């Protein structure tokens, strides 16, 4: 459980680091993924023989997963620019609900009453969070409605990434899989940056330090430790523990940026977390 606690704190720094960076969103996403790929490369290299067993179809799936991951990062990083960190991190956490729906629609997995109830609760909380502060005039951010929508897009694309890679992960171990998917994601993000005419290298040392911090903190000590913990801790415990990301991120935003979320964001966010928790534990049973 200590590893899970470390992972939650590490993941929670992601939104703060993104907000601190002034680089274009697609570029900071690109360097985060690039440096994370470099960090996992030695582990993937140890199992390089596994790549020879990957079929052509599986490589297509890896490609799709990598592109969806690029969409996830770009949409979520953009959402932080327009809405509060509390709202953004909470809404992007609805990913497990979209995974459950996608698994039911695409993979014919059974969806029990507990999962359906959890999804409905999370949906109700999302509506309350997104509409409440806007209607009351207390929303935080330059364009909260847009930012909230982008966070949901990040959740949907993240769910697609999980679903796309599920079958390949049964045949390819973690390090080679992450290396391959992150490699595709990196190419997609930098292709987007080049197509947009964004400079790739002309940034001050502060930005490079933030790029590395995104990779080491949320990337290596966050998501990588989570994947390691899933072998040692029940998945339901890990899933529910990760709901702490939005709580820790909100507290960090308060401390670093003096960002105070509105009442509807707090209440709606709490409802969303309950719904996600019910969904996650329902899928784990």
Secondary structure, 3 states (H helix, E strand, C coil): CHHHHHHHHHHHCHHHHHHHCCCCHHHHHHHHHHHHHHHHHHHHHHCHHHHHHCCHHHHHHHHHHHHHHHHHHHHHHHHHHHCCHHHHHHHHCCHHHHHHHHHHHHCCCCCCHHHHHHHHHHHHHHHHHHHHHHHHCCCCCCCHHHHHHHHHHHHHHHHHHHHHHHHHHCCCCHHHHHHHHHHHHHHHHHHHHHHCCCCCCCCCHHHHHHHHHHHHHHHHHHHHHHHHHCCCCCHHHHHHHCCHHHHHHHHHHHHHHCCCCCHHHHHHHHHHHHHHHHHHHHHHC
